[in-house]
Amino acid sequence: MTAARASTRPPATVPGRWAGLRRWLRGDDPTTASDALWRRRARSRMLAVAAFLGVALGWLAVRAAELQIRYAPTLRAYADEQHWREFSPPVWRGPIVDRNGMPLALTVEVDSVFANPSEVRDPEETATRLAPVLGLDARQLALRLRRDARFVWLKRLVTPAEARAVRELGLDGIQTTREPQRFYPGRQLAGHLVGFVGYDSRGLDGLEHEYDAVLRSEPRVLRGVRDARGRLVFSDGLGQVEAPQGQRVELAIDRTIQYIAEQELQAALAAFEGRAASVVVMDPRTGEVLALASAPAFDPNRYADADADARRNRAITDRYEPGSTLKMFAIAALLDAGLVGPEEQVYCEDGIYRIGDYKIRDAHRNGWLSLTQCLQRSSNVCLAKLAGVLGRQRLYEALRRFGFGERTGIPVPGETGGLLRHYGKWYDVDLAAISFGQGISVSNLQLATAVSALANGGTLMRPIVVRRVIGADGRLVAEYPPTVRRRVVSERTARLLASMLISVTEEGGTGTEAAVAGFDVAGKTGTAQKADLRGGGYAEGKWTASFVGFVPAEDPRLVISVAVDEPLVNHYGGIVAAPVFRRIAERSLRYLGVPPTRPKAAAGDATAAGPDAPAGGALTVAGVPLALPAPGQVEVPDFAGETIRSALAIARRAGLELVVRGAGLGVTQSPRPGTGLAPGGTVTVEFELPQGGAP
């Protein structure tokens, strides 16, 4: 009897923790019919597990390869972000300087306060201690300190005292850092032209805005390692690298002449209670703008404290009807066309001239006047009649040649081109009105540029505000030399007109207050009623008083254009604006060292004093002895033509007491101008209200 074959199956019951899994893999089943079936089931299950493991391992291998190859740059960037941080150093703007290298805008280092909220242990306590030091609200400060961030600005550009107080507190998470701040050492000096920058060192207005890309330094990026607290750590002093400097912008402006212009403009604005004013001073030979002043003024260091009206650069943004100052250009066109001569006689209709339903009026009843007298007495009727001789097209083309109706092209934002309608849209009365400065609008810079063309012999120059740009390494980057745009009149016409304009500032002219001792002054007054922009026509009681001229008339060094908007005390250009011209011219010529072009009385010089000088050498005026100031005495100013307010200010500056009699403008005074008085002495001035007035 054959022995029974031993079974290859393991015991059905396998003790242990993984007994169930082992049974499943072997295929143990009480219902299994045979060993062969058990082996097939075990094999298939082992193969399934092996296949699963193979697929899983293969997927992991593919995924690992993908991460190592395809996503390697991204993963490296993630790692770098955790360990490295990029840092852009503050932008340092280059300086803006005047023609002599004197600074108008600089960049300096100041402190700013910031916090790392993750290091602040008690936000409320920290805010309570810090708020009084920085002048901030404690509640708002606490909200910042509770932010989920590693960096929060608390207050930027603080004072040295504030920064020192913050450091002395020694608060956790509160630190100071140095960053650049724009500083304007002259405060309001040339503020409208220079402009200002924001907290991010980007130019917001003026030349700061227009030359922003030039003034800003090239941006740089530094990399440092983050420490455990997330702070930036540079290696080998990399963080101490000096910030790059921007390029230097050199202006044509002369800081001293700019100061003179602003000072005299503010004085006139106060004396005549004007709404606003502007002055342009140019060198007619080159077109360089030596001063560009507007009032009211503002301090670009504190630009946020000034309203938009105070920040307006009125010399280029405001347009106004030029009034009688435009007469010189109509006469220049007539002379250049050979239609009239300086002694041409014109009948001025006793001061009233009709064109259709309109009446053209003069301030005085004039009869026959020569062309020179028409300028001297500022006759509207004369110009209206001569405009008919010139014609619409020729007058329009002449004014366009002088640059009216177009921008001058200076690199300052906000420039207006004025308004000059095409002659095809003119009526007969428009032709007459435009010839004496109504129905056309100009900017003060436009007017000064056009007058410069007459002063230099007939060539229109491009106004120069920026002379050159110099790199941080001292290399010349850009230069803007004098540029002739076009010839507007012949040299003969320009010289002839200059001689005619001198009569305006001489006795009998409307601009005698612009006369400068020792120099011939060529110029023209302007008094224009302002347009009513709402109701149409002209606004009642609102005027623009102006004067524009050049000196010395024979060889001009300065063109000065003055415009005062809505003066209340008096509105005539010869009374309001002409004295401003004179004072700016006197001080600027003295500063530039320009010698007088004609003899004038000199202290103690009998030969220079003229026929009224006695043999002993003491000066006399109209036969009255003039007591010259002795050492320690004060020279008595000239109060003629001054308002009471202006006279009081002048007397105060001179250290004298003023006795006021009457009202209006200064007429006579005692002692006479130029005599000597002890400091604190008394001057009596008679004031009278003007009768009529000159345009």
C-alpha positions in Angstrom: 0.0 0.0 0.0 1.5 3.3 -1.2 2.0 5.9 1.4 -0.1 9.1 1.0 1.7 12.1 -0.7 2.6 14.9 1.8 0.8 18.2 1.2 3.0 21.3 0.2 0.5 23.8 1.6 1.5 25.5 4.8 -0.7 25.1 7.8 -4.0 26.9 7.4 -3.4 28.7 10.6 -0.3 30.9 10.8 0.0 32.7 14.1 1.4 36.2 14.1 0.6 39.9 13.5 0.5 39.6 9.7 -1.2 36.2 9.5 -4.1 37.5 7.4 -1.9 39.1 4.8 0.3 36.1 4.6 -2.7 33.8 4.1 -4.0 36.1 1.3 -0.6 36.0 -0.4 -0.4 32.2 -0.2 -4.0 31.8 -1.2 -5.1 29.9 1.9 -8.8 29.4 1.8 -10.7 26.7 3.5 -12.7 26.3 0.3 -9.7 25.7 -1.9 -10.1 22.5 -3.7 -6.4 21.6 -4.5 -2.8 22.5 -4.1 -2.5 23.5 -7.8 -5.2 26.0 -7.4 -3.6 27.4 -4.3 -0.2 27.9 -6.0 -1.8 29.6 -9.0 -3.6 32.1 -6.7 -0.5 32.8 -4.7 1.6 33.4 -7.8 -0.9 35.8 -9.3 -1.2 37.7 -6.1 2.5 38.0 -5.8 2.8 39.2 -9.4 0.1 41.8 -8.8 2.0 43.2 -5.8 5.3 43.2 -7.7 3.7 45.0 -10.6 2.2 47.6 -8.3 5.5 48.2 -6.6 7.3 48.4 -10.0 4.8 51.0 -11.3 5.1 53.0 -8.1 8.9 52.9 -8.1 8.9 53.8 -11.7 6.6 56.8 -11.2 8.8 58.0 -8.3 11.9 57.7 -10.5 10.2 59.6 -13.3 9.0 62.3 -10.9 12.4 62.6 -9.3 14.0 63.0 -12.7 11.4 65.6 -13.6 12.0 67.6 -10.4 15.8 67.4 -11.0 15.7 68.5 -14.6 12.5 70.2 -15.6 11.7 72.1 -12.3 15.3 72.6 -11.2 15.4 76.4 -12.0 12.0 77.0 -10.2 13.1 75.0 -7.1 16.5 76.8 -7.1 14.6 80.1 -7.2 12.4 79.0 -4.3 15.5 78.1 -2.3 17.2 81.4 -3.2 14.1 83.3 -2.1 14.4 81.6 1.3 18.1 82.4 1.8 18.8 85.4 -0.5 17.1 88.8 -0.8 17.5 91.4 -3.5 17.9 95.0 -2.4 17.7 98.2 -4.5 19.8 101.0 -3.0 18.0 104.4 -2.7 18.1 106.6 -5.8 20.3 109.6 -5.5 19.3 112.5 -7.7 21.9 114.8 -9.1 22.0 118.5 -8.2 20.4 121.4 -10.0 22.6 124.4 -10.0 22.5 127.9 -11.5 24.8 129.2 -14.2 27.6 129.9 -11.6 27.3 126.5 -9.9 25.3 127.7 -7.0 22.9 124.9 -5.8 19.2 125.2 -6.3 18.4 121.6 -5.5 20.5 119.0 -3.6 20.2 115.5 -2.2 21.0 114.9 1.4 20.8 111.9 3.8 18.2 111.9 6.5 16.7 109.4 8.9 13.5 107.4 8.5 11.9 105.2 11.1 10.6 101.6 10.4 9.5 98.6 12.3 9.8 94.8 12.1 6.4 93.8 13.6 7.5 90.2 14.2 10.1 91.6 16.7 7.7 93.9 18.5 6.6 92.2 21.8 3.9 94.6 22.9 2.5 96.7 20.0 0.3 98.9 22.3 3.0 99.7 24.7 5.5 100.4 21.9 3.0 102.6 20.1 2.2 104.5 23.3 5.9 105.3 23.9 6.8 106.0 20.3 3.8 108.1 19.2 4.7 111.3 21.1 8.3 111.2 19.8 7.1 111.0 16.1 4.0 113.1 16.5 1.8 110.3 15.4 -1.5 108.8 16.6 -0.8 106.0 19.0 -3.9 103.9 17.9 -2.9 104.1 14.2 0.7 103.3 15.1 -0.4 100.2 17.0 -2.3 99.0 14.0 0.9 99.2 11.9 2.9 97.3 14.5 0.4 94.4 14.5 0.7 93.8 10.8 1.8 90.4 9.6 5.0 91.7 7.9 8.7 92.0 8.5 9.0 95.7 7.4 6.7 98.6 7.9 7.5 102.3 7.5 6.4 104.3 10.6 7.6 107.8 9.6 10.0 108.8 6.8 12.4 111.7 6.6 12.3 112.6 10.2 14.3 115.4 11.9 17.6 114.6 13.6 16.0 115.2 17.0 13.2 112.7 16.2 15.7 110.1 15.0 17.9 110.5 18.1 14.9 110.2 20.4 13.8 107.0 18.7 17.2 105.4 19.1 17.3 106.5 22.8 14.0 104.6 23.5 15.7 101.3 22.4 12.4 99.6 21.5 12.4 96.1 20.2 11.7 96.0 16.4 12.0 99.7 16.0 14.9 101.0 13.9 16.1 103.9 11.9 17.7 104.0 8.4 19.3 106.6 6.3 17.7 107.5 2.9 18.1 110.4 0.5 15.9 113.5 0.6 15.7 116.3 -1.8 16.6 119.7 -0.3 16.2 123.1 -1.7 18.6 125.4 0.0 17.1 128.6 -1.3 13.7 127.6 -0.1 11.2 129.4 -2.4 14.0 130.7 -4.7 13.2 129.6 -8.2 10.8 127.1 -6.7 8.3 127.3 -9.6 11.0 126.6 -12.2 12.9 123.9 -10.3 9.8 122.0 -9.1 9.8 119.3 -6.4 10.0 115.5 -5.9 7.9 113.0 -4.0 8.9 110.5 -1.3 10.1 108.0 -3.9 12.5 110.6 -5.3 10.6 111.0 -8.5 10.1 114.4 -9.9 6.5 115.7 -9.7 6.8 119.2 -11.2 9.0 121.7 -12.9 12.5 120.7 -14.1 12.6 118.0 -11.4 9.8 116.3 -13.4 11.0 117.2 -16.9 14.6 116.0 -16.3 13.7 113.1 -13.9 15.4 110.5 -16.0 18.6 112.6 -16.2 18.7 113.5 -12.5 18.0 110.0 -11.1 20.9 107.7 -10.7 21.0 104.4 -12.5 19.1 101.7 -10.6 21.1 98.9 -9.0 20.2 95.6 -7.4 22.3 94.1 -4.5 21.9 90.6 -3.1 22.3 89.6 0.5 21.7 86.6 2.8 18.7 86.5 5.2 19.5 85.6 8.8 17.2 83.7 11.1 15.1 86.8 11.7 14.8 87.6 8.0 17.2 90.5 8.2 19.4 91.3 5.2 23.2 90.6 5.7 25.8 91.6 3.2 29.1 89.9 2.9 32.5 91.8 2.7 30.9 95.2 3.3 28.8 95.0 0.1 26.0 96.9 1.7 28.4 99.8 2.3 28.8 100.5 -1.4 28.2 104.2 -2.0 25.0 104.9 -3.9 25.5 106.1 -7.5 24.9 109.8 -8.2 22.6 111.2 -10.8 23.7 113.7 -13.4 24.0 117.5 -12.7 21.7 119.9 -14.5 23.1 123.4 -14.9 20.6 126.2 -15.6 20.9 129.5 -17.3 19.3 131.1 -14.2 21.5 133.4 -12.2 20.7 132.9 -8.5 21.3 136.5 -7.6 19.2 138.0 -10.4 16.5 135.5 -9.6 16.6 136.6 -5.9 16.3 140.3 -7.0 13.4 139.6 -9.3 11.5 137.6 -6.6 12.1 140.2 -3.9 10.9 143.1 -6.0 8.0 141.1 -7.3 6.8 140.3 -3.8 7.2 143.9 -2.8 5.1 145.1 -5.7 2.4 142.5 -5.1 2.1 143.7 -1.5 2.2 147.4 -2.3 -0.5 147.2 -5.0 -2.5 144.4 -3.5 -2.2 142.3 -6.6 -3.6 138.8 -7.0 -0.5 137.4 -8.7 2.5 138.5 -10.7 5.4 137.2 -12.8 8.8 138.5 -14.1 11.1 137.2 -16.8 14.7 138.4 -17.2 16.6 137.4 -20.3 19.9 138.0 -22.0 18.7 139.0 -25.5 22.1 138.2 -27.0 21.8 134.5 -26.2 18.2 133.8 -25.2 19.3 132.7 -21.8 16.7 133.1 -19.1 18.4 134.7 -16.1 15.3 134.8 -13.9 11.9 133.3 -14.1 9.8 134.4 -11.1 6.2 134.1 -10.1 4.2 135.3 -7.1 2.8 134.1 -4.8 5.8 132.0 -4.0 6.0 128.6 -2.3 8.7 126.5 -0.7 9.4 123.2 -2.6 10.7 121.7 0.7 7.1 121.9 1.9 5.3 121.7 -1.3 2.3 119.9 0.2 1.6 122.9 2.4 1.0 125.1 -0.8 -2.1 124.9 -2.8 -2.1 124.4 -6.6 -2.6 128.1 -7.3 0.6 129.0 -5.4 2.6 126.3 -7.2 1.7 127.6 -10.7 4.6 128.8 -12.8 2.7 131.9 -14.0 5.4 133.2 -16.2 4.8 130.3 -18.6 1.3 128.9 -17.7 -0.8 132.0 -17.5 -1.8 133.8 -20.6 -3.1 137.4 -20.6 -4.0 140.1 -23.1 -0.7 142.1 -23.4 -2.4 145.5 -24.0 -0.2 148.3 -25.2 3.0 146.3 -25.0 2.0 144.7 -28.3 2.0 148.0 -30.1 5.7 147.8 -30.7 5.3 144.7 -32.8 2.7 146.2 -35.0 4.8 149.2 -35.5 7.9 147.0 -36.2 5.9 145.3 -39.0 4.9 148.7 -40.5 8.5 149.9 -40.4 9.9 146.7 -41.8 7.4 146.7 -44.7 8.4 150.3 -45.4 4.8 151.5 -45.1 5.6 154.3 -42.6 8.5 156.1 -41.0 9.2 157.2 -37.4 8.1 160.7 -38.1 4.9 159.7 -40.0 2.1 161.9 -38.8 -1.2 160.3 -37.8 -4.4 162.2 -36.9 -5.7 160.6 -33.7 -9.3 161.9 -33.9 -9.2 163.7 -30.6 -9.1 160.4 -28.7 -12.2 158.7 -30.3 -12.2 156.6 -33.4 -15.2 154.6 -34.8 -15.0 151.3 -36.5 -18.6 150.2 -37.4 -20.5 150.2 -34.1 -17.4 150.2 -32.0 -15.5 153.1 -30.5 -11.7 153.0 -30.0 -10.6 155.4 -27.3 -7.4 157.0 -26.0 -6.7 158.0 -22.4 -6.1 161.5 -23.7 -7.5 163.7 -26.5 -4.7 163.5 -29.1 -4.6 165.3 -32.4 -1.7 164.9 -34.9 1.0 162.6 -33.6 4.2 161.2 -35.1 4.7 157.4 -35.1 7.2 157.9 -32.2 4.7 160.0 -30.3 2.1 157.3 -30.8 4.3 154.9 -28.9 5.4 157.5 -26.3 1.8 158.4 -25.5 0.4 154.9 -26.2 -2.4 155.9 -28.6 -4.9 153.2 -29.4 -6.5 155.3 -32.1 -3.1 155.7 -33.9 -2.5 152.0 -33.9 -6.0 151.2 -35.0 -5.7 153.4 -38.0 -2.2 152.1 -38.9 -3.4 148.5 -38.6 -5.7 149.2 -41.5 -2.7 150.2 -43.6 -0.8 147.0 -42.6 -3.7 144.7 -43.2 -4.9 141.5 -41.5 -2.5 139.0 -43.2 0.7 141.0 -42.7 -0.1 141.8 -39.0 -0.9 138.1 -38.4 2.2 136.9 -40.1 4.4 139.4 -38.3 3.0 138.3 -34.9 3.6 134.7 -35.8 7.2 135.5 -36.7 7.7 137.0 -33.3 6.5 133.7 -31.8 3.0 134.6 -30.7 0.4 131.8 -30.8 3.0 129.0 -30.3 5.0 127.6 -27.4 8.6 128.7 -27.0 9.6 125.1 -26.4 11.4 125.5 -23.1 11.7 122.1 -21.2 9.3 123.0 -18.4 5.9 121.4 -18.1 2.7 123.4 -18.4 3.8 126.1 -21.0 1.0 127.8 -22.8 1.2 128.9 -26.4 -1.1 131.8 -25.9 -3.9 132.5 -28.3 -3.7 134.1 -31.8 -6.6 133.4 -34.1 -6.0 133.0 -37.8 -6.6 136.3 -39.6 -9.3 134.7 -41.7 -11.5 134.8 -38.6 -10.9 138.5 -37.9 -13.4 141.3 -38.3 -12.4 144.8 -38.9 -12.6 145.7 -35.3 -10.4 142.6 -34.5 -7.6 143.9 -36.7 -7.7 147.2 -34.8 -8.0 145.6 -31.3 -5.1 143.1 -31.9 -2.8 145.9 -33.0 -3.0 147.4 -29.5 -3.1 144.1 -27.6 -6.7 143.1 -27.3 -8.1 139.9 -28.7 -4.8 138.1 -28.4 -3.2 136.4 -25.3 0.4 135.8 -24.5 2.6 134.4 -21.7 5.1 136.5 -20.0 7.9 134.3 -21.4 6.6 134.7 -24.9 6.5 138.5 -24.6 10.1 138.6 -23.2 11.3 136.4 -26.0 9.7 138.5 -28.7 11.1 141.7 -27.2 14.5 140.1 -27.1 14.3 139.8 -30.9 13.9 143.6 -31.1 16.7 144.1 -28.6 19.3 142.0 -30.3 18.8 143.3 -33.8 15.9 141.3 -35.2 16.6 137.6 -34.5 14.2 135.4 -32.5 16.3 133.2 -30.1 15.1 130.0 -28.5 14.8 130.6 -24.7 17.5 128.7 -22.8 16.6 127.5 -19.3 19.0 124.5 -19.1 22.6 125.2 -20.3 24.1 121.8 -20.0 24.0 118.4 -18.3 27.1 117.0 -16.6 27.6 113.4 -15.7 28.5 112.2 -12.2 32.1 111.6 -13.5 32.3 115.3 -14.7 31.8 114.4 -18.3 29.8 116.7 -20.5 26.6 114.8 -21.4 24.6 117.5 -23.2 24.9 121.2 -24.0 22.3 123.6 -25.2 24.0 126.6 -27.0 22.2 129.7 -28.2 20.0 128.9 -31.1 18.5 131.4 -33.6 15.0 130.4 -34.6 14.5 132.9 -37.4 14.9 136.6 -38.4 11.8 138.6 -37.6 12.7 142.1 -38.8 15.8 143.7 -40.3 18.5 145.0 -38.0 17.8 148.5 -39.2 14.1 148.2 -38.2 15.1 146.8 -34.8 17.5 149.7 -34.1 15.0 152.3 -35.3 12.3 150.9 -33.1 14.7 150.8 -30.1 15.3 154.5 -30.4 11.6 155.1 -30.6 10.9 153.0 -27.5 13.4 155.1 -25.5 10.9 158.0 -25.7 8.4 156.0 -23.7 10.7 156.2 -20.6 11.5 159.8 -21.1 9.6 162.9 -20.1 6.1 162.8 -21.6 6.1 159.1 -22.0 3.9 156.6 -20.1 6.9 154.7 -18.7 9.0 157.3 -17.0 8.9 155.2 -13.8 11.0 152.6 -15.6 13.9 155.0 -16.3 17.2 153.9 -14.9 19.8 156.6 -14.0 22.8 156.4 -16.2 21.2 154.2 -18.9 18.8 154.6 -21.8 15.8 152.3 -21.3 13.7 151.2 -24.3 10.3 149.8 -23.3 6.5 149.9 -23.3 3.8 150.0 -20.7 0.7 147.9 -20.9 -2.7 148.1 -19.2 -5.2 145.5 -20.2 -8.7 144.8 -18.9 -9.1 141.1 -18.2 -11.6 139.1 -20.2 -14.7 137.8 -18.4 -14.5 134.1 -19.1 -18.0 133.4 -17.8 -20.2 136.2 -19.0 -18.1 137.2 -22.1 -16.6 140.6 -22.8 -14.4 142.2 -20.2 -14.5 141.9 -16.4 -15.3 145.1 -14.5 -12.4 146.3 -12.4 -10.0 143.5 -13.3 -6.8 144.5 -15.0 -3.3 143.3 -15.9 -0.6 145.9 -15.5 2.6 145.3 -17.4 5.9 146.7 -18.6 8.5 145.2 -20.8 11.8 146.7 -22.0 15.5 146.4 -22.4 18.6 148.1 -21.0 21.0 149.6 -22.0 19.0 150.5 -25.1 22.1 150.9 -27.3 23.7 147.5 -26.4 21.1 145.5 -24.4 22.2 143.2 -21.7 18.8 142.6 -20.1 15.3 142.2 -21.2 12.8 142.4 -18.3 9.1 141.7 -18.6 6.8 142.4 -15.6 3.1 141.5 -15.3 1.0 142.1 -12.3 -2.5 140.4 -12.2 -5.5 142.3 -10.7 -3.7 145.1 -8.7 -6.2 146.9 -6.5 -4.4 150.1 -5.5 -3.7 151.1 -9.1 -4.0 149.3 -12.4 -1.8 151.3 -14.8 1.3 149.5 -16.1 3.4 152.7 -15.9 2.6 153.0 -12.2 2.5 149.4 -11.1 4.9 147.4 -13.3 7.4 150.1 -14.5 8.9 150.7 -11.0 9.5 146.9 -10.7 11.4 147.0 -14.0 13.5 149.9 -12.8 14.4 148.3 -9.5 15.3 145.0 -11.0 17.3 146.7 -13.7 19.2 148.9 -11.3 20.2 146.1 -9.0 21.0 143.6 -11.8 23.1 146.0 -13.8 25.1 146.9 -10.7 25.5 143.2 -9.9 26.7 142.4 -13.5 29.1 145.3 -13.4 27.6 147.0 -16.5 28.9 150.6 -16.7 26.5 153.5 -17.3 26.1 154.4 -20.9 25.4 158.1 -20.4 26.7 160.7 -17.9 24.9 161.1 -14.6 25.4 163.2 -11.5 27.9 161.7 -9.1 28.3 162.5 -5.5 30.7 165.4 -5.0 31.4 165.7 -8.7 30.5 169.3 -9.8 31.3 168.6 -13.5 28.9 165.6 -13.6 26.2 167.4 -11.8 25.3 169.7 -14.7 24.6 173.4 -14.8 22.9 173.3 -11.4 26.1 172.4 -9.6 27.6 175.3 -7.7 31.3 176.1 -7.8 31.8 174.6 -4.4 30.9 171.2 -5.7 27.7 170.7 -3.6 25.0 169.1 -5.8 21.8 171.0 -6.4 18.5 169.8 -8.0 16.5 172.5 -9.7 18.6 175.1 -7.8 17.9 173.6 -4.4 21.1 172.4 -2.5 21.2 168.7 -2.0 22.7 167.6 1.3 24.8 164.5 0.6 24.8 161.7 3.3 27.7 162.1 5.7 29.3 159.1 7.3 26.8 157.3 9.6 23.8 158.9 7.9 21.1 157.3 5.9 20.4 158.2 2.3 16.7 159.3 1.8 14.9 157.1 -0.7 12.8 158.4 -3.5 9.1 158.0 -2.7 7.7 159.4 -5.9 5.1 157.2 -7.4 5.0 154.9 -4.5 1.8 153.9 -2.6 1.5 154.5 1.1 2.0 150.9 1.9 5.1 150.6 -0.4 6.5 153.9 1.0 6.1 152.7 4.6 8.0 149.5 3.7 10.8 151.4 2.0 11.1 153.8 4.9 11.2 150.9 7.4 14.0 149.2 5.4 16.0 152.4 5.4 15.5 152.9 9.1 13.5 156.1 8.7 10.2 157.4 10.1 7.5 158.4 7.5 4.9 161.1 7.9 2.1 160.5 5.5 -0.1 163.4 4.1 -2.9 162.8 1.7 -3.7 159.5 -0.2 -2.8 157.9 -3.4 0.7 158.0 -4.8 3.8 159.9 -3.6 4.2 163.3 -5.3 6.6 165.4 -3.2 8.7 164.8 -0.2 10.9 166.5 2.3 13.9 166.0 2.6 14.6 165.4 -1.1 15.8 161.9 -2.3 19.5 161.3 -1.9 20.0 163.7 1.0 21.4 162.4 4.3 19.5 161.9 7.6 20.4 160.4 10.9 19.0 156.9 11.4 15.5 157.2 12.7 15.0 160.6 11.0 11.6 161.7 9.7 10.6 162.1 6.0 7.3 163.8 5.1 5.7 162.6 1.9 2.7 164.2 0.1 0.4 161.7 -1.6 -2.2 162.5 -4.3 -4.7 160.3 -6.1 -3.8 160.1 -9.8 -6.1 162.0 -12.2 -6.9 159.8 -15.2 -3.7 157.8 -16.0 -1.6 156.5 -18.8 -2.3 153.1 -20.5 
